[in-house]
């Protein structure tokens, strides 16, 4: 029988320890597509700059992080994963 063990009793896992950078937008075509997307956004002379701005439709700062919101999301996930006590029959 598998049983979860945690390094610190009473602490919910998983938990957010550090946040660095934003997640890429949906449908950006993986890491290489995200790199191209960022290049196009940063350079107003890039051939796809206008296209990427129009596609995204909102401002995007890859360095902006809402750590509190991320921590709340991870905590909610952790709470949903809390192991239930086993019932012996």
C-alpha positions as CSV (number, residue, x, y, z in Angstrom):
1,X,0.0,0.0,0.0
2,X,1.3,3.4,-1.0
3,X,1.2,6.2,1.6
4,X,2.2,9.8,1.1
5,X,4.9,11.1,3.4
6,X,5.7,14.8,3.8
7,X,8.9,16.5,5.1
8,X,7.0,18.8,7.5
9,X,3.9,17.7,9.3
10,X,0.9,20.0,9.0
11,X,2.2,21.7,5.8
12,X,0.2,21.4,2.7
13,X,2.0,20.1,-0.4
14,X,2.5,21.0,-3.2
15,X,3.3,24.6,-2.3
16,X,4.7,27.6,-4.1
17,X,8.3,28.3,-3.2
18,X,9.3,30.7,-5.9
19,X,7.8,32.3,-9.0
20,X,9.8,33.6,-11.9
21,X,8.2,34.9,-15.0
22,X,4.7,34.4,-16.5
23,X,3.3,31.4,-18.2
24,X,3.1,31.7,-21.9
25,X,-0.3,32.4,-23.4
26,X,-2.4,29.5,-24.7
27,X,-1.6,28.2,-28.2
28,X,1.9,29.9,-28.4
29,X,3.3,26.7,-29.9
30,X,5.7,25.5,-27.1
31,X,9.0,26.9,-25.9
32,X,10.2,27.8,-29.4
33,X,6.9,29.5,-30.3
34,X,7.1,31.4,-26.9
35,X,10.6,32.6,-27.6
36,X,9.5,33.9,-31.1
37,X,6.4,35.4,-29.5
38,X,8.6,37.3,-27.0
39,X,11.0,38.4,-29.7
40,X,8.1,39.8,-31.8
41,X,6.6,41.6,-28.8
42,X,9.8,43.3,-27.8
43,X,10.8,44.5,-31.3
44,X,8.4,46.9,-33.0
45,X,10.3,46.3,-36.2
46,X,9.8,42.5,-36.0
47,X,7.8,41.2,-39.0
48,X,5.3,39.6,-36.7
49,X,5.0,42.3,-34.1
50,X,1.6,43.7,-35.2
51,X,0.3,40.2,-35.7
52,X,1.3,39.1,-32.2
53,X,-0.2,42.2,-30.6
54,X,-3.5,41.7,-32.4
55,X,-3.5,37.9,-31.7
56,X,-2.9,38.5,-28.0
57,X,-5.5,41.3,-27.6
58,X,-4.2,42.4,-24.2
59,X,-0.9,43.7,-22.8
60,X,1.5,41.0,-21.8
61,X,4.5,41.5,-19.5
62,X,6.5,38.3,-19.3
63,X,8.1,39.4,-16.1
64,X,4.9,40.4,-14.3
65,X,4.1,37.9,-11.6
66,X,1.1,37.8,-9.3
67,X,2.8,35.6,-6.6
68,X,-0.2,35.9,-4.2
69,X,-2.7,34.6,-6.8
70,X,-0.3,31.8,-7.8
71,X,0.2,30.8,-4.2
72,X,-3.6,30.8,-3.6
73,X,-4.0,28.6,-6.7
74,X,-1.4,26.1,-5.5
75,X,-2.8,26.1,-2.0
76,X,-6.3,25.3,-3.4
77,X,-4.8,22.5,-5.4
78,X,-2.9,21.1,-2.4
79,X,-6.1,21.2,-0.3
80,X,-7.9,19.1,-3.0
81,X,-5.0,16.6,-2.9
82,X,-4.9,16.1,0.9
83,X,-4.9,12.3,1.5
84,X,-8.1,11.0,3.1
85,X,-7.7,8.8,6.1
86,X,-7.9,5.2,5.2
87,X,-10.9,3.3,6.4
88,X,-10.2,-0.2,7.6
89,X,-12.9,-2.8,7.1
